[in-house]
Structures are given as C-alpha cells and as structure tokens.
Amino acid sequence: MTVIVTGASGLLGSALVRSLRADGSRVVRLVRRAPQSTDESFWNPEKGLIDPAALRGAEAVVHLAGAGIGDRRWSDERKREIMRSRVDGTRTLVAALASQPVRPAVLLSASAVGYYGDTGDREVDESAPPGEGFLAEVVRAWEAETRPAAEAGIRTVTLRTGLVLSREGGMLGRILPIFKLGLGAPLGSGRQYWSWISLDDWVGAVRHLMAGRAGGQDGGGVSGPVNVTAPEPVTNAAFTSALAGAVHRPAMPLAVPAPVLRAALGEFAQEGVLTGQRVVPRRLLDAGYAFRHIRLNEALSAVL
C-alpha cells in the first residue's frame, strides 16, 4: 500500500509513518525542502506547488500539515499564518488529487475539536453545529477545502482531533516537566473539559478509518467528520489530578488564575486553555474502533 503523508515530521505524522512502514506500507512524505530520498517529494502549499507525479499510485493520503496552534502568542500575523497554512495547504493538495487520472481511495485530513467552540458541560458528537471563536472559524474554513476531494469521488474524512497524549510533544510534553516538579495546578476554573486521546489510539483510529472498516464489515468506509478522541473526556481539574498521580507528585492546591494565563499566553489562553470541548467519538465507535485506552489513568500510565 502506498500512502502520501503531509506534516510527516510532526508528532502525529512521525508516529503514523513509523506504524505504516512497520507493516510494510510505502510512505511518501511531502516536504518543503529539497527531497533527500525517493520516499520524499517537494511541495510548497503557499505557492500552490506540488509534484503531481508524487501522488500517482497512492491508495491513501493523510494530510496533517499546518502551523502550530499553541507554540506562539497569537499576534494578528500569527493568526493569519495559522489560517493560511491550513487553507492553502489543503486547497493545493486537494486540487492535485482531484486532477489525477486515477485518484486515491481515501483522503484523511487533519481537523480539530475546536470546531465546536466552548461546549461547557454539554456533551457533543459529530452532529453538533460549529461553535464561535477563532479556532472554530479556522476549522470551518479548513474542512471546507476538502469538499472538492469528496466531489471528485475520493472518500474524505476530517479528523477532529483532541489533546493527543505523548511524552514526546504536544501539550502533555510541554507541561510534564512542571508536574514532575510538583508544580502542576488546575488552570482557571478547572471545569473546562479536555477531550484527549493517547498517541497509540490516534494512530490506531486513523489506520482503522484509512482501511475503510465500518462496524467490522466492509461498508464502504466512514466519510465526513470524525471525532478522534477517547470516549471519556475529563475536566482540566480531573486531568491535573490524574497527571500528578501518574508522576507521583502532589498537585498545587490553588489553581492558576485566568488573568495570569491571559498575561502569559495572550489571546490563545482563552480558546486554547480556559475553554474546552466535551467531545465523544460517536462515529469512531460506530465504525467499530476498539480503543486501547478508554480511561485517562490507563492512558497516562501507558504513555509515561
């Protein structure tokens, strides 16, 4: 099986590439520098450049490229970069795929649970409408760029991913050293929900969706939005307690106040930290995916 992957050097992409190659699949990585092997091909999404030959023979495409959401403060220019990197990259890739004489069977395109905005205590699945805010706006525009692929007959899945647990990166990787020092604390009210998934389950879910399995049978495969999260989201306070326990350190008794977070993180603090989404993976469960880690304590033990 030949799979095209963008964003292959990131946390999610590198884990997926390792898994696919371990099972004998050929993976072609789309990169922004000069290719260094036959398994790499150059593309420049901002300029709409991509080598169509790199896509020939691909049976599946996994599109994960995009500027980081929480690694820098949100200046106006950074917000434009976050939006542009997703819209331009998806538009360039989808146009190239749709123009192929023989198209891949499936496109799995990254997305995010930020689509739902702040859900408070309300549990949401893929049928919920979009929420408000910059991240919801980004996700709506991002997902809209995949429609020409579906119209061209490519089974298209948008991966609405939550907080992916890995000690190697992502939010957990950044906060783990703080918790190991015994300085972990709830953020803001601590009541905001964090919809999480272990890295192993993220890779497993993507591969399950790629294979087109639906309920254990060949039903043509899932298409459209899929929440790639574990079935049991938790509040930030519960996450704090679980992570402190996992590293055998106490959590701080007082929460980090919202004004302090806003001063430290800027505009990102409100949408990325102080609000949350209580998301359930209804379509993933209906498609027969068996989670390795359903409960947060189990996932943290495996990850750490």
Residue pairs with C-beta under 8 A, 6 or more apart in sequence:
1 20
1 24
1 25
1 26
1 59
1 60
2 25
2 26
2 27
2 28
2 57
2 58
2 59
2 60
3 20
3 25
3 26
3 27
3 28
3 58
3 59
3 60
3 61
3 62
3 210
4 27
4 28
4 30
4 54
4 55
4 58
4 60
4 61
4 62
4 104
5 13
5 16
5 17
5 20
5 27
5 28
5 29
5 30
5 61
5 62
5 64
6 13
6 29
6 30
6 43
6 62
6 63
6 64
6 65
6 89
6 93
7 13
7 63
7 64
7 65
7 66
7 110
8 14
8 16
8 17
8 27
8 29
8 30
8 31
8 64
9 29
9 31
10 64
10 169
11 164
11 166
11 168
11 169
11 170
11 173
11 199
12 64
12 110
12 161
12 164
12 199
12 202
12 203
13 29
13 62
13 64
15 166
15 199
15 202
15 203
16 62
16 64
16 203
16 206
16 207
17 27
17 29
19 203
19 207
20 27
20 207
21 27
26 39
27 39
28 39
28 40
28 41
28 54
28 58
29 39
29 40
29 41
30 40
30 41
30 42
30 43
30 50
30 54
30 65
30 93
31 40
31 41
31 42
31 43
32 42
32 43
32 44
33 42
34 42
35 41
35 42
41 51
41 53
41 54
42 49
42 51
43 49
43 50
43 51
43 54
43 92
43 93
44 50
45 65
45 85
45 88
45 89
45 91
45 92
45 93
46 84
46 85
46 88
48 88
48 91
48 92
48 95
49 92
50 92
50 93
50 96
52 96
52 99
52 100
55 61
55 96
55 97
55 100
55 104
56 100
56 102
57 102
58 104
59 104
59 105
59 106
60 104
60 105
60 106
60 107
60 108
60 210
61 93
61 97
61 104
61 106
61 107
61 108
62 108
62 206
62 210
63 89
63 90
63 93
63 107
63 108
63 109
63 110
64 110
65 85
65 89
65 110
66 82
66 85
66 86
66 89
66 110
66 142
67 78
67 81
67 82
67 85
67 86
69 82
69 112
69 114
69 135
69 268
69 272
70 171
70 265
70 268
70 272
72 78
73 265
73 266
73 267
73 268
74 82
74 134
74 266
74 267
74 268
79 134
82 138
83 137
83 138
83 141
86 138
86 141
86 142
86 145
87 141
87 142
87 145
90 109
90 142
90 145
90 146
91 145
94 107
94 145
94 146
94 148
94 149
95 148
97 103
97 104
97 107
97 149
97 152
97 154
98 148
98 149
98 151
98 152
98 154
103 152
103 153
103 154
104 154
105 154
105 155
105 212
106 154
106 155
106 156
106 157
106 209
106 210
106 212
106 221
107 146
107 149
107 154
107 155
107 156
107 157
108 157
108 159
108 206
108 209
108 210
109 142
109 143
109 146
109 149
109 156
109 157
109 158
109 159
110 142
110 158
110 159
110 161
111 139
111 142
111 143
111 158
111 159
111 160
111 161
111 225
112 135
112 138
112 139
112 160
112 161
112 162
113 160
113 161
113 162
113 195
113 227
113 229
113 277
113 279
114 133
114 135
114 136
114 138
114 139
114 271
114 277
115 130
115 131
115 135
115 136
115 139
115 140
115 143
115 160
115 225
116 124
116 128
116 130
116 131
116 136
116 277
116 279
117 130
117 131
117 132
117 133
117 135
117 136
117 275
117 277
118 131
118 132
118 133
118 192
118 271
118 275
118 276
118 277
119 128
119 131
119 193
119 276
119 277
119 278
119 279
120 193
120 278
121 191
121 193
121 278
122 278
123 278
123 279
123 280
124 277
124 278
124 279
124 280
125 227
125 279
125 280
125 281
125 282
125 283
126 160
126 224
126 225
126 226
126 227
126 282
126 283
127 282
130 136
130 139
130 140
133 271
133 275
134 267
134 271
135 271
135 272
139 160
142 158
143 158
143 225
146 156
146 158
147 156
149 156
150 156
150 223
155 212
155 220
155 221
155 223
156 223
156 224
157 209
157 222
157 223
157 224
157 225
157 226
158 224
158 225
158 226
159 206
159 209
159 226
159 228
160 225
160 226
160 227
160 228
160 229
160 279
161 197
161 202
161 228
161 229
162 194
162 195
162 196
162 197
162 227
162 228
162 229
162 230
162 233
162 277
162 279
163 170
163 171
163 172
163 194
163 195
163 196
163 197
164 170
164 172
164 196
164 197
164 198
164 199
164 202
165 172
165 196
165 197
165 198
165 199
165 299
165 300
165 303
166 172
166 173
166 198
166 199
166 303
167 173
167 176
167 303
167 304
172 243
172 303
175 184
175 243
176 243
176 247
176 304
178 184
179 243
179 244
179 247
179 249
179 251
180 247
180 249
181 249
182 244
182 249
182 250
182 252
183 252
184 240
184 243
184 244
184 249
184 251
184 252
185 240
185 251
185 252
185 254
185 255
185 256
186 236
186 237
186 240
186 251
186 255
186 256
187 236
187 240
187 255
187 256
187 261
187 273
187 274
188 236
188 255
188 256
188 257
188 258
188 261
188 273
188 274
189 236
189 255
189 258
189 274
190 235
190 236
190 237
190 240
190 255
191 235
191 236
191 237
192 235
192 236
192 273
192 274
192 275
192 276
193 233
193 234
193 235
193 236
193 276
193 277
193 278
193 279
194 233
194 234
194 235
194 236
194 239
194 276
195 227
195 229
195 230
195 233
195 276
195 277
195 278
195 279
196 229
196 230
196 233
196 234
196 239
196 296
196 299
197 205
197 228
197 229
197 230
197 293
197 299
198 230
198 292
198 293
198 299
198 302
198 303
199 303
200 292
200 293
200 302
201 230
201 291
201 292
201 293
201 299
202 228
204 289
204 292
205 226
205 228
205 281
205 284
205 289
206 228
208 284
208 287
208 288
208 289
209 221
209 222
209 226
209 284
209 287
209 289
211 221
212 218
212 220
212 221
212 222
213 221
213 287
213 288
214 220
214 221
214 222
214 286
214 287
214 288
215 286
215 287
215 288
216 288
222 283
222 287
224 283
225 283
226 281
226 283
226 284
226 287
227 279
227 280
227 281
227 282
227 283
227 284
228 281
228 284
229 279
229 280
229 281
230 281
230 291
230 293
230 294
230 296
230 299
231 280
231 281
231 285
231 291
231 294
232 294
232 295
232 296
233 277
233 278
233 279
233 280
234 242
234 296
235 276
236 276
237 255
238 296
239 296
240 251
241 251
242 296
242 297
242 300
243 300
244 250
244 251
245 297
246 297
246 300
246 301
246 304
247 304
258 269
258 274
261 269
261 273
261 274
262 269
262 270
262 274
265 272
265 273
281 289
292 302
293 299
293 302
